[in-house]
Amino acid sequence: MGNKNLLTMIPVLKESITLRQNRDNKEIYQVCVPRTNLLERFSIKFLKQPTHHSIRLDQLGSFVIGMCDGQHPVEELEKKVEDAFGQSASPVRERLLTFLSILEANGWIEWRES
């Protein structure tokens, strides 16, 4: 991302990634990631495997990924996480930035400037 201030950047969930709410707890999401490489497409077609990977998040991860809608810069996300989870999310900034880094490394989010 170069020399940009990460706190002012806005994380946006990529269009290919979908979120599915948990049946028992509507605040918990499953992230559905399409399986697109050649080997995965082969296993889907011939071995009848699922078309998506499903990753279940905890409450904090679900809260953050649900806010990756192109409306909230990282600094605002940090405040909202702190308000919603208090001390149980400490240290908020480090955990938030680590989680967003993981999302970016997996190709689930992209960044926009605020």
N, C-alpha and C positions, 0 to 999 in steps of 0.2 A: 504494500500500500504506500510505500514511499515515506515522505515526511509529514503525512497528514496526522492530525490529532484523532486518535481512535475514539476518544470520548464524544467527539462531535459527529462521528460517522453513524450511519443508520444501517443495521443489519436487516436483510430482506430474505425470507425463505424463497428458494428457487421454485419455479412453477412446477417442476417435475416431482417435487417432494410434497406429499400430502400428509395431513394430520387427521387422525381418527380418535374420537373421544372414547374413553373407557366406558363400558356399559354401567359399571357399578359406581364409578366416581367420575363425573363429567369434567373435573378439573385436571384429570390425568390424560395425557395424550400418548398415542402410539404414532411413531413416525414411519411412514410407508415410503420406502425407497425402491424405485423400479430397478429391476435386474436387466441390464442392457448389453453387457459385453457378449461376445460370441459364444463362449462356453456356457454362460448363464442362459442365453436364448436357446441353445441346444438342449440343455437340461429341462427347460420349461416345455419345449415342444415334445421331446421324446421320452423324458422321464416323468412328465406331468408334475413338475415342481412348481411352487408358487411364483407368480410374476413379480412379486415385491418382497423385499425384506421388511419385517416389522420389528421396530425397536421401541420397547416400552420405556418411557421416561418416568422419573420420580416427579413429585409435586413441584419442586423448584425448577427442574429442567422444563417441565410442561409449561410453567408460568412464563419462563423466559422465551421459549420457542414460540409460544402463542403471541408474544409481543413483537416478533420479528416480521412485522407486516408493512414495513416501510414508513411507519409513522413516528417511531420512537428512537432517538439517538441513544447511544450507549449510556451516556450520563443520566438520562431520564430513566432508562431501564434499571440502572443502579439504585436510584432513589425509590422506584416502585418495588423492587425486590426487598430493599431494606424496610419499607413501610409494610409490606405484606408478610415478611418472614422474621423480621427483627433479628435478634441475636442468633437464632438458629441458622442464619445464612452467613454468619461472620466467618472469615473476612469477605465481605460482599464483593468488592471490586476485583480481588484476585480470583474468586470463584467464578464470577461472571465472565471475566476476560478469558479464563481458561476454558470455560464451557463454549464461549463464542469461537475461540480458536479451534476447538475440536469440531464444531459445526462447520467452520470454514475448511478445515483440513479434509473433512469428509465430502466436501462439495455440496453442502446442503444450503448454505447461505451465500449471498453476495453483498457487497457493500455499496452504499450510496452516500453522497455527501449531503449534509444538512444545509 
